Amino acid sequence: SSVSIAFAILKFLKISNKLIIKSFNSFVPLPHRQELIKKIKNISFINDSKSTNFDSANFSLKHYQNIYWIAGGLTKKNDKANIDVATKKKIVGTYLIGKNIPLFKQSLNMKKKYLVCKTLAVAIRSAFRDAKKNNFQNSTILLSPAAASFDQFRNFEVRGNLFKQIVPPVQPPVPLRVLPPLLPLLPSRGGRLYCYYCCRYRYCRRRRRHYHQLYFSCHR
């Protein structure tokens, strides 16, 4: 890969491993090129909208596992789908978008499950639904169209930006309700429990509400 080539060149120039690793970790890739948009639990959303031919899409597919592949658009002339068998095994489902779907299906010669979505929004929702349903340890929803975007978008950047906007937001965790400590109750009188503070059975006149004998106090 390009990272391996860069590492070999830097080592040839006698640059220390520590400096090389620090530089790699601080590197920010260009947008729309295998760009990690979000990770929701075990599902990663990758924006590779720059992939406008099958060679670039095949390169992206090799880097991930359990792939929900969003593909489609205007295929380029004489562009052939040269996706090898090992890479095809990584694809769980294919979600086709664009106006040239029949030709795209013919080029891919797909035997695995595929879904005709036409629009990017439908493709993302469908892929996310299936990824949650299958619940693999690691899944990837990959926008790598392998085609030009001009049938639906002005350019690949607009397509990639729309992908970023549609990706579902991370739901904040539901805060746990911290229960107050139990307040002591007076001994029962004829089988009834009384509030420790106002000595009234299950009702506090001060707060005008019922007193829950297990968790809540009318005086907290």
MIDOSE-1310 file (N, C-alpha, C; in nm, 2 decimals, decimal comma, always signed):
residues 220
ssvs	+0,08/-0,12/+0,00/+0,00/+0,00/+0,00/+0,09/+0,12/+0,00; +0,02/+0,24/-0,01/+0,10/+0,37/-0,02/+0,17/+0,39/+0,11; +0,11/+0,35/+0,23/+0,17/+0,37/+0,36/+0,30/+0,29/+0,37; +0,30/+0,17/+0,32/+0,42/+0,09/+0,32/+0,53/+0,15/+0,24
iafa	+0,49/+0,20/+0,12/+0,59/+0,26/+0,04/+0,65/+0,38/+0,10; +0,57/+0,47/+0,16/+0,61/+0,59/+0,23/+0,70/+0,55/+0,35; +0,67/+0,44/+0,42/+0,75/+0,40/+0,54/+0,89/+0,35/+0,49; +0,89/+0,28/+0,38/+1,02/+0,23/+0,33/+1,11/+0,35/+0,29
ilkf	+1,05/+0,45/+0,22/+1,13/+0,56/+0,18/+1,18/+0,64/+0,30; +1,10/+0,66/+0,40/+1,15/+0,73/+0,52/+1,25/+0,65/+0,60; +1,24/+0,52/+0,60/+1,35/+0,44/+0,66/+1,48/+0,45/+0,59; +1,47/+0,46/+0,45/+1,59/+0,47/+0,37/+1,66/+0,60/+0,40
lkis	+1,58/+0,71/+0,43/+1,63/+0,84/+0,47/+1,68/+0,84/+0,61; +1,67/+0,73/+0,68/+1,72/+0,71/+0,82/+1,64/+0,80/+0,92; +1,51/+0,81/+0,90/+1,42/+0,88/+0,99/+1,38/+0,78/+1,10; +1,37/+0,82/+1,22/+1,34/+0,73/+1,33/+1,20/+0,69/+1,33
nkli	+1,18/+0,56/+1,38/+1,04/+0,51/+1,38/+0,95/+0,59/+1,46; +0,99/+0,65/+1,57/+0,91/+0,73/+1,66/+0,85/+0,85/+1,58; +0,94/+0,92/+1,50/+0,90/+1,03/+1,43/+0,80/+1,00/+1,31; +0,83/+0,88/+1,25/+0,74/+0,83/+1,14/+0,60/+0,80/+1,19
iksf	+0,60/+0,73/+1,31/+0,47/+0,69/+1,36/+0,39/+0,82/+1,41; +0,46/+0,91/+1,46/+0,40/+1,04/+1,50/+0,34/+1,11/+1,39; +0,41/+1,11/+1,27/+0,36/+1,18/+1,15/+0,24/+1,11/+1,09; +0,25/+0,98/+1,09/+0,14/+0,90/+1,04/+0,01/+0,92/+1,12
nsfv	+0,03/+0,92/+1,25/-0,09/+0,94/+1,34/-0,16/+1,08/+1,32; -0,08/+1,18/+1,29/-0,13/+1,31/+1,28/-0,18/+1,34/+1,14; -0,16/+1,25/+1,05/-0,20/+1,27/+0,91/-0,35/+1,27/+0,89; -0,41/+1,37/+0,83/-0,55/+1,38/+0,80/-0,57/+1,36/+0,65
plph	-0,64/+1,25/+0,62/-0,66/+1,22/+0,47/-0,76/+1,32/+0,41; -0,75/+1,32/+0,28/-0,84/+1,41/+0,20/-0,98/+1,36/+0,21; -1,08/+1,45/+0,21/-1,22/+1,41/+0,22/-1,26/+1,33/+0,10; -1,36/+1,24/+0,12/-1,42/+1,16/+0,02/-1,33/+1,05/-0,03
rqel	-1,22/+1,02/+0,04/-1,13/+0,91/+0,01/-1,11/+0,82/+0,13; -1,20/+0,72/+0,13/-1,20/+0,63/+0,25/-1,20/+0,70/+0,38; -1,29/+0,80/+0,39/-1,30/+0,89/+0,50/-1,40/+0,83/+0,60; -1,35/+0,81/+0,72/-1,44/+0,76/+0,83/-1,52/+0,87/+0,88
ikki	-1,66/+0,86/+0,86/-1,75/+0,96/+0,90/-1,79/+0,94/+1,04; -1,83/+0,82/+1,08/-1,89/+0,80/+1,21/-1,88/+0,65/+1,24; -1,87/+0,62/+1,37/-1,88/+0,48/+1,41/-1,99/+0,47/+1,52; -2,09/+0,39/+1,49/-2,20/+0,37/+1,58/-2,19/+0,23/+1,63
knis	-2,15/+0,21/+1,75/-2,12/+0,08/+1,81/-2,02/+0,01/+1,73; -2,07/-0,10/+1,66/-1,98/-0,18/+1,58/-1,99/-0,16/+1,43; -2,06/-0,05/+1,39/-2,08/-0,02/+1,25/-2,01/+0,11/+1,21; -1,92/+0,10/+1,11/-1,85/+0,22/+1,07/-1,91/+0,27/+0,93
find	-1,91/+0,40/+0,92/-1,96/+0,46/+0,79/-1,84/+0,52/+0,72; -1,81/+0,47/+0,60/-1,70/+0,51/+0,52/-1,74/+0,59/+0,40; -1,69/+0,71/+0,38/-1,72/+0,79/+0,26/-1,61/+0,78/+0,16; -1,63/+0,70/+0,05/-1,53/+0,69/-0,05/-1,59/+0,73/-0,18
skst	-1,65/+0,85/-0,18/-1,73/+0,90/-0,30/-1,63/+0,93/-0,41; -1,51/+0,95/-0,39/-1,41/+0,97/-0,49/-1,39/+0,85/-0,58; -1,43/+0,73/-0,54/-1,42/+0,61/-0,61/-1,52/+0,62/-0,73; -1,47/+0,64/-0,85/-1,55/+0,66/-0,97/-1,53/+0,55/-1,07
nfds	-1,46/+0,45/-1,04/-1,44/+0,34/-1,13/-1,42/+0,21/-1,05; -1,42/+0,09/-1,11/-1,42/-0,03/-1,04/-1,29/-0,06/-0,98; -1,18/-0,01/-1,04/-1,05/-0,04/-0,98/-1,03/+0,03/-0,84; -1,08/+0,15/-0,83/-1,07/+0,22/-0,70/-1,17/+0,17/-0,60
anfs	-1,28/+0,12/-0,65/-1,38/+0,06/-0,55/-1,32/-0,08/-0,50; -1,26/-0,15/-0,59/-1,20/-0,28/-0,55/-1,09/-0,26/-0,45; -1,01/-0,15/-0,46/-0,91/-0,12/-0,37/-0,97/-0,09/-0,23; -1,08/-0,02/-0,23/-1,15/+0,01/-0,10/-1,21/-0,11/-0,04
lkhy	-1,27/-0,20/-0,12/-1,34/-0,31/-0,06/-1,24/-0,41/+0,00; -1,11/-0,41/-0,04/-1,01/-0,50/+0,02/-0,98/-0,47/+0,16; -1,01/-0,34/+0,20/-0,96/-0,30/+0,33/-1,06/-0,32/+0,45; -1,18/-0,37/+0,42/-1,28/-0,38/+0,52/-1,34/-0,52/+0,53
qniy	-1,42/-0,55/+0,63/-1,49/-0,67/+0,65/-1,64/-0,65/+0,67; -1,72/-0,75/+0,64/-1,86/-0,74/+0,65/-1,92/-0,61/+0,60; -1,90/-0,60/+0,46/-1,93/-0,47/+0,40/-2,07/-0,46/+0,34; -2,13/-0,35/+0,37/-2,26/-0,32/+0,31/-2,23/-0,21/+0,21
wiag	-2,22/-0,25/+0,08/-2,16/-0,17/-0,02/-2,27/-0,09/-0,09; -2,25/+0,04/-0,09/-2,34/+0,14/-0,16/-2,27/+0,17/-0,29; -2,33/+0,13/-0,41/-2,26/+0,15/-0,53/-2,36/+0,19/-0,64; -2,31/+0,25/-0,75/-2,40/+0,29/-0,86/-2,37/+0,43/-0,91
gltk	-2,42/+0,45/-1,03/-2,41/+0,58/-1,09/-2,39/+0,56/-1,24; -2,31/+0,65/-1,30/-2,28/+0,64/-1,44/-2,15/+0,56/-1,46; -2,15/+0,44/-1,51/-2,03/+0,36/-1,53/-1,95/+0,42/-1,65; -1,82/+0,42/-1,63/-1,74/+0,47/-1,74/-1,72/+0,37/-1,85
kndk	-1,70/+0,43/-1,97/-1,69/+0,35/-2,09/-1,57/+0,25/-2,08; -1,59/+0,12/-2,11/-1,49/+0,02/-2,11/-1,44/-0,02/-1,97; -1,51/+0,03/-1,87/-1,47/+0,00/-1,73/-1,54/-0,14/-1,69; -1,45/-0,23/-1,65/-1,50/-0,36/-1,62/-1,49/-0,39/-1,47
anid	-1,58/-0,46/-1,41/-1,58/-0,50/-1,27/-1,49/-0,62/-1,25; -1,37/-0,58/-1,20/-1,26/-0,69/-1,18/-1,25/-0,72/-1,03; -1,36/-0,74/-0,96/-1,36/-0,77/-0,82/-1,33/-0,92/-0,80; -1,23/-0,95/-0,73/-1,19/-1,09/-0,71/-1,28/-1,16/-0,62
vatk	-1,27/-1,30/-0,62/-1,36/-1,38/-0,54/-1,35/-1,35/-0,39; -1,22/-1,34/-0,34/-1,20/-1,32/-0,20/-1,26/-1,19/-0,15; -1,26/-1,08/-0,23/-1,32/-0,96/-0,20/-1,47/-0,96/-0,20; -1,52/-1,04/-0,29/-1,67/-1,05/-0,30/-1,72/-1,12/-0,17
kkiv	-1,65/-1,21/-0,11/-1,69/-1,28/+0,01/-1,71/-1,18/+0,12; -1,64/-1,07/+0,12/-1,65/-0,97/+0,23/-1,78/-0,89/+0,22; -1,84/-0,89/+0,10/-1,96/-0,81/+0,08/-2,09/-0,88/+0,13; -2,15/-0,83/+0,23/-2,27/-0,89/+0,29/-2,39/-0,85/+0,20
gtyl	-2,40/-0,73/+0,16/-2,51/-0,68/+0,07/-2,47/-0,56/-0,01; -2,53/-0,55/-0,13/-2,50/-0,44/-0,22/-2,63/-0,36/-0,24; -2,61/-0,23/-0,23/-2,72/-0,13/-0,24/-2,70/-0,04/-0,36; -2,78/-0,06/-0,46/-2,75/+0,01/-0,59/-2,83/+0,14/-0,59
igkn	-2,76/+0,25/-0,64/-2,82/+0,38/-0,65/-2,80/+0,43/-0,80; -2,86/+0,54/-0,83/-2,84/+0,60/-0,96/-2,94/+0,55/-1,07; -2,92/+0,61/-1,19/-3,02/+0,58/-1,29/-2,97/+0,47/-1,39; -2,85/+0,42/-1,37/-2,80/+0,32/-1,46/-2,79/+0,18/-1,40
iplf	-2,89/+0,15/-1,32/-2,88/+0,03/-1,24/-2,88/-0,10/-1,32; -2,96/-0,12/-1,43/-2,95/-0,25/-1,51/-2,81/-0,27/-1,56; -2,74/-0,17/-1,62/-2,61/-0,19/-1,67/-2,51/-0,22/-1,56; -2,53/-0,16/-1,44/-2,44/-0,18/-1,33/-2,45/-0,32/-1,28
kqsl	-2,58/-0,37/-1,27/-2,60/-0,51/-1,23/-2,53/-0,61/-1,32; -2,54/-0,58/-1,45/-2,48/-0,66/-1,55/-2,33/-0,66/-1,54; -2,27/-0,55/-1,51/-2,13/-0,54/-1,50/-2,08/-0,62/-1,38; -2,15/-0,61/-1,27/-2,11/-0,68/-1,15/-2,13/-0,83/-1,15
nmkk	-2,24/-0,87/-1,23/-2,27/-1,01/-1,23/-2,29/-1,06/-1,09; -2,37/-1,00/-1,01/-2,39/-1,03/-0,87/-2,48/-1,15/-0,85; -2,43/-1,24/-0,77/-2,51/-1,36/-0,73/-2,56/-1,34/-0,58; -2,49/-1,25/-0,51/-2,53/-1,23/-0,37/-2,64/-1,13/-0,36
kylv	-2,69/-1,11/-0,24/-2,81/-1,03/-0,22/-2,77/-0,88/-0,26; -2,86/-0,82/-0,34/-2,85/-0,68/-0,37/-2,99/-0,62/-0,36; -2,99/-0,49/-0,34/-3,11/-0,42/-0,32/-3,11/-0,29/-0,41; -3,21/-0,27/-0,49/-3,22/-0,15/-0,58/-3,28/-0,04/-0,49
cktl	-3,20/+0,06/-0,46/-3,24/+0,17/-0,38/-3,27/+0,30/-0,45; -3,20/+0,31/-0,56/-3,21/+0,43/-0,65/-3,15/+0,56/-0,59; -3,19/+0,59/-0,46/-3,14/+0,72/-0,40/-3,04/+0,68/-0,29; -2,95/+0,77/-0,26/-2,85/+0,75/-0,15/-2,92/+0,74/-0,02
avai	-3,02/+0,82/+0,01/-3,09/+0,82/+0,14/-3,15/+0,68/+0,17; -3,21/+0,62/+0,07/-3,27/+0,49/+0,09/-3,16/+0,38/+0,11; -3,05/+0,40/+0,03/-2,94/+0,30/+0,05/-2,88/+0,30/+0,18; -2,86/+0,42/+0,24/-2,80/+0,43/+0,37/-2,89/+0,37/+0,48
rsaf	-3,02/+0,41/+0,47/-3,12/+0,36/+0,57/-3,13/+0,20/+0,56; -3,13/+0,15/+0,44/-3,14/+0,00/+0,42/-3,02/-0,07/+0,47; -2,90/-0,01/+0,44/-2,77/-0,07/+0,48/-2,76/-0,07/+0,63; -2,80/+0,04/+0,69/-2,79/+0,06/+0,84/-2,89/-0,04/+0,91
rdak	-3,01/-0,06/+0,85/-3,10/-0,15/+0,91/-3,05/-0,29/+0,90; -2,99/-0,33/+0,79/-2,94/-0,47/+0,78/-2,82/-0,49/+0,87; -2,73/-0,39/+0,88/-2,61/-0,40/+0,96/-2,65/-0,42/+1,11; -2,75/-0,35/+1,16/-2,80/-0,37/+1,29/-2,86/-0,50/+1,31
knnf	-2,93/-0,55/+1,21/-3,00/-0,68/+1,22/-2,90/-0,79/+1,23; -2,80/-0,79/+1,15/-2,70/-0,89/+1,15/-2,61/-0,89/+1,27; -2,57/-0,76/+1,31/-2,50/-0,74/+1,43/-2,37/-0,82/+1,44; -2,29/-0,80/+1,33/-2,15/-0,86/+1,33/-2,06/-0,79/+1,43
qnst	-1,95/-0,85/+1,46/-1,86/-0,78/+1,55/-1,81/-0,65/+1,49; -1,78/-0,65/+1,36/-1,74/-0,52/+1,30/-1,80/-0,52/+1,16; -1,87/-0,41/+1,13/-1,94/-0,40/+1,00/-1,90/-0,26/+0,94; -1,91/-0,25/+0,81/-1,88/-0,13/+0,74/-1,98/-0,10/+0,64
ills	-2,04/+0,02/+0,65/-2,13/+0,07/+0,54/-2,04/+0,16/+0,46; -2,01/+0,11/+0,34/-1,91/+0,17/+0,25/-1,98/+0,24/+0,13; -1,97/+0,37/+0,12/-2,00/+0,44/-0,01/-1,88/+0,44/-0,10; -1,88/+0,35/-0,19/-1,77/+0,34/-0,29/-1,83/+0,31/-0,42
paaa	-1,89/+0,42/-0,49/-1,99/+0,39/-0,60/-1,93/+0,32/-0,72; -1,80/+0,33/-0,75/-1,74/+0,27/-0,87/-1,80/+0,33/-1,00; -1,85/+0,45/-0,99/-1,91/+0,51/-1,10/-1,91/+0,66/-1,08; -1,93/+0,73/-1,19/-1,94/+0,88/-1,18/-2,08/+0,92/-1,12
sfdq	-2,08/+1,04/-1,08/-2,20/+1,09/-1,00/-2,30/+1,18/-1,08; -2,27/+1,20/-1,21/-2,34/+1,30/-1,28/-2,48/+1,27/-1,31; -2,53/+1,15/-1,29/-2,67/+1,12/-1,31/-2,76/+1,17/-1,20; -2,70/+1,20/-1,08/-2,78/+1,25/-0,97/-2,72/+1,37/-0,90
frnf	-2,59/+1,39/-0,92/-2,52/+1,49/-0,85/-2,43/+1,57/-0,94; -2,39/+1,69/-0,89/-2,31/+1,78/-0,97/-2,17/+1,72/-0,98; -2,12/+1,66/-0,87/-1,99/+1,59/-0,87/-1,98/+1,50/-0,76; -1,86/+1,43/-0,74/-1,85/+1,33/-0,64/-1,85/+1,40/-0,50
evrg	-1,80/+1,52/-0,49/-1,80/+1,59/-0,36/-1,94/+1,62/-0,31; -2,03/+1,66/-0,39/-2,17/+1,67/-0,35/-2,23/+1,54/-0,30; -2,20/+1,43/-0,37/-2,25/+1,30/-0,33/-2,19/+1,26/-0,20; -2,06/+1,29/-0,18/-2,00/+1,25/-0,05/-2,05/+1,34/+0,07
nlfk	-2,08/+1,47/+0,04/-2,13/+1,56/+0,14/-2,27/+1,52/+0,18; -2,35/+1,47/+0,09/-2,48/+1,42/+0,12/-2,48/+1,30/+0,20; -2,38/+1,21/+0,18/-2,36/+1,09/+0,26/-2,34/+1,13/+0,40; -2,25/+1,23/+0,42/-2,22/+1,28/+0,56/-2,34/+1,33/+0,63
qivp	-2,43/+1,40/+0,55/-2,55/+1,46/+0,62/-2,65/+1,36/+0,65; -2,66/+1,25/+0,57/-2,77/+1,15/+0,59/-2,73/+1,05/+0,70; -2,60/+1,03/+0,72/-2,56/+0,93/+0,82/-2,63/+0,95/+0,95; -2,70/+0,85/+1,01/-2,77/+0,88/+1,13/-2,69/+0,93/+1,25
pvqp	-2,73/+1,02/+1,32/-2,66/+1,07/+1,44/-2,65/+0,97/+1,55; -2,54/+0,98/+1,62/-2,52/+0,89/+1,74/-2,62/+0,93/+1,84; -2,70/+0,83/+1,89/-2,79/+0,85/+1,99/-2,72/+0,86/+2,13; -2,74/+0,97/+2,20/-2,68/+0,98/+2,33/-2,73/+0,88/+2,43
pvpl	-2,64/+0,82/+2,51/-2,69/+0,72/+2,61/-2,80/+0,78/+2,70; -2,89/+0,69/+2,73/-3,00/+0,73/+2,82/-2,94/+0,74/+2,97; -2,95/+0,86/+3,03/-2,90/+0,87/+3,16/-2,97/+0,78/+3,26; -2,89/+0,72/+3,35/-2,95/+0,64/+3,45/-3,02/+0,72/+3,56
rvlp	-3,13/+0,68/+3,61/-3,20/+0,76/+3,71/-3,14/+0,71/+3,85; -3,08/+0,81/+3,91/-3,02/+0,77/+4,04/-3,13/+0,78/+4,15; -3,15/+0,67/+4,21/-3,26/+0,67/+4,31/-3,20/+0,73/+4,45; -3,29/+0,80/+4,52/-3,24/+0,86/+4,65/-3,23/+0,74/+4,75
pllp	-3,16/+0,76/+4,85/-3,15/+0,66/+4,95/-3,28/+0,64/+5,02; -3,30/+0,52/+5,06/-3,43/+0,49/+5,13/-3,44/+0,56/+5,26; -3,55/+0,62/+5,29/-3,57/+0,69/+5,42/-3,64/+0,60/+5,52; -3,61/+0,61/+5,64/-3,67/+0,51/+5,74/-3,82/+0,53/+5,75
llps	-3,89/+0,43/+5,77/-4,03/+0,43/+5,80/-4,06/+0,39/+5,94; -4,16/+0,45/+5,99/-4,21/+0,42/+6,12/-4,26/+0,27/+6,13; -4,26/+0,21/+6,24/-4,32/+0,08/+6,25/-4,46/+0,08/+6,20; -4,50/-0,03/+6,15/-4,64/-0,04/+6,09/-4,74/-0,03/+6,21
rggr	-4,85/+0,03/+6,17/-4,97/+0,04/+6,26/-5,08/-0,03/+6,20; -5,11/-0,15/+6,24/-5,22/-0,22/+6,17/-5,19/-0,26/+6,03; -5,06/-0,29/+6,00/-5,02/-0,33/+5,87/-4,99/-0,21/+5,77; -4,99/-0,09/+5,82/-4,97/+0,03/+5,73/-4,83/+0,09/+5,77
lycy	-4,76/+0,14/+5,66/-4,63/+0,20/+5,68/-4,65/+0,36/+5,68; -4,58/+0,42/+5,77/-4,60/+0,57/+5,78/-4,47/+0,64/+5,75; -4,49/+0,76/+5,69/-4,37/+0,85/+5,66/-4,30/+0,89/+5,79; -4,17/+0,88/+5,78/-4,09/+0,91/+5,90/-4,10/+1,05/+5,95
yccr	-4,12/+1,14/+5,85/-4,12/+1,28/+5,88/-4,26/+1,34/+5,92; -4,36/+1,30/+5,85/-4,49/+1,36/+5,88/-4,59/+1,26/+5,95; -4,54/+1,13/+5,96/-4,62/+1,03/+6,03/-4,76/+1,01/+5,96; -4,76/+1,03/+5,83/-4,89/+1,01/+5,76/-4,87/+0,89/+5,66
yryc	-4,97/+0,81/+5,65/-4,97/+0,69/+5,57/-4,97/+0,72/+5,42; -4,86/+0,69/+5,36/-4,85/+0,70/+5,21/-4,89/+0,83/+5,15; -4,90/+0,93/+5,23/-4,94/+1,06/+5,17/-4,88/+1,17/+5,25; -4,82/+1,27/+5,18/-4,76/+1,38/+5,26/-4,84/+1,51/+5,23
rrrr	-4,90/+1,56/+5,33/-4,97/+1,69/+5,31/-4,88/+1,80/+5,27; -4,76/+1,80/+5,31/-4,67/+1,91/+5,28/-4,64/+1,92/+5,13; -4,62/+1,80/+5,06/-4,59/+1,81/+4,92/-4,71/+1,77/+4,83; -4,82/+1,73/+4,90/-4,94/+1,70/+4,83/-4,92/+1,59/+4,72
rhyh	-4,86/+1,49/+4,76/-4,85/+1,37/+4,67/-4,83/+1,25/+4,75; -4,85/+1,13/+4,68/-4,84/+1,01/+4,75/-4,69/+0,97/+4,77; -4,66/+0,91/+4,88/-4,53/+0,87/+4,92/-4,51/+0,72/+4,88; -4,41/+0,70/+4,79/-4,38/+0,57/+4,74/-4,29/+0,50/+4,85
qlyf	-4,33/+0,39/+4,90/-4,26/+0,34/+5,02/-4,13/+0,27/+4,98; -4,10/+0,25/+4,85/-3,98/+0,18/+4,82/-3,86/+0,27/+4,77; -3,89/+0,38/+4,69/-3,78/+0,45/+4,63/-3,79/+0,60/+4,66; -3,90/+0,66/+4,67/-3,90/+0,81/+4,67/-3,96/+0,86/+4,81
schr	-3,91/+0,97/+4,84/-3,96/+1,04/+4,97/-4,03/+1,17/+4,93; -4,14/+1,20/+5,00/-4,20/+1,32/+4,97/-4,13/+1,44/+5,03; -4,02/+1,42/+5,10/-3,94/+1,53/+5,16/-3,80/+1,54/+5,10; -3,77/+1,48/+4,99/-3,64/+1,49/+4,93/-3,62/+1,62/+4,86
